[in-house]
Amino acid sequence: MIGIPALLGNPPAFSETVPVARPTMPSGPDVLERIGATLRSGQVTNGAQVRAFEEETAEFLNVPHVVAVSSCTTGLLLLLRCLGLRGKVVVPSFTFMATGHAVVWNGMELVFADSDPLTCTLDPESVAAVAPGAAAILAVHTFGAPCDTERLQAVANDSGSVLLFDAAHGFGGRYPDGTMIGSKGLAEVFSLSPTKTLSAGEGGLISTGDASLARDLRTARVYGNAGGYDATMVGLSGRLPEMAAILGRAALPMLPSWLSRRRELAARYQRNLSGIPGLGFQSIMTGAESSVKDFTVRVDPEFGLERDELATALAAENVETRPYFDPPLHRQAVYRNVPVVTSLAGTDRLSATSLTLPMHSLMQSSLVDRICAVIHDIHRHAERIAGVLRAADPAPQPVTAVSSPERTGIA
Ligand SMILES: *Cc1c(COP(=O)(O)O)cnc(C)c1O
């Protein structure tokens, strides 16, 4: 088995596909019992489960208010709407498309700032260069690693903008001061979709210390109807269903053990792969803890293969990977008309070299070891693999060869 990569003629290292992500959904008798009880009660929305889930997550995050919504995207949309912001919003281009969409759905303008190739999060200096005059900075805790909130908050204060977080990846992560992701800026918005650390099937959570913002968000998620059928704002149908809250509540007590497993697996990947030239790892701020939503490596030229070639070689071994986030927002069809006003060199480098490897909360350490052994073998045979791939197809390998969105749902 060990030795010759599949692209050079061996059978694949894995007989079944190793998925890049896999949702961890409690499905024990207690969960099924609660679902049954909710179905029989007829109260399938706007009920006690969502209220309890909001209280329990607020306690977990140690924040004053959590508002549950139908998705992170909905949460971001409603947050910008409730704040009544106009004009420009600074976002990383190295992020998932929903970060940008929320801005544009609100009729606001995107301003892309660069991301640091080491941290994969917004570079505060790049933000400082474009933030003057912007209404908001919407930062992302990329792959679950908290961004540099202190410096971003200083930039926001200087430029008179509010600081918000797309914390889709971040549930369970910690800032260097020991507080949880969810506690900084004016508000942070989490995703509960299947590939995130805490999932409710689908859904989103907005955490904030601002009581009146929380109240407005609760109105906004029910069409802007504060109760009298005399809408006070243009809201959305953006509720989290009771069924999803049941799933989220069942997952929450398990999360600390899942997070520590993810952190162990990430450390194990990094230990196993650290000897390979040309592989780089995301740096996490000292004292901070990533939620490890994803384990992502940078594939630099010294590895001997391009990122897409390594992905193709791993796909041949039945190891699924994702080139998160390629293309970055400023190169996506819908955003190509957005003026690029500062260098996005770090973003372009990240997009061209990042590769997300399999990670999920119940993954065995031995699986990480086997994937790492395969990557070692691929590296050892890089020259011959490059020869095979470049002869077969001189154009870059299509990244879709390694993605199967239908398998895990979404991003
Ligand atoms: C997954 C994701 C979202 C969207 O989350 P939904 O709950 O599916 O709307 C937004 N931003 C980032 C960075 C994401 O990865």
The ligand as an ORCA input file, in Angstrom:
! r2SCAN-3c Opt
* xyz 0 1
  C     -21.018     28.776      5.365
  C     -20.714     30.231      5.313
  C     -21.710     31.203      5.254
  C     -23.145     30.855      4.971
  O     -23.758     30.179      5.995
  P     -25.286     29.742      5.790
  O     -25.709     29.364      7.171
  O     -25.273     28.566      4.861
  O     -26.019     30.896      5.247
  C     -21.365     32.536      5.356
  N     -20.075     32.907      5.486
  C     -19.069     32.015      5.511
  C     -17.683     32.494      5.676
  C     -19.361     30.647      5.390
  O     -18.367     29.754      5.347
*
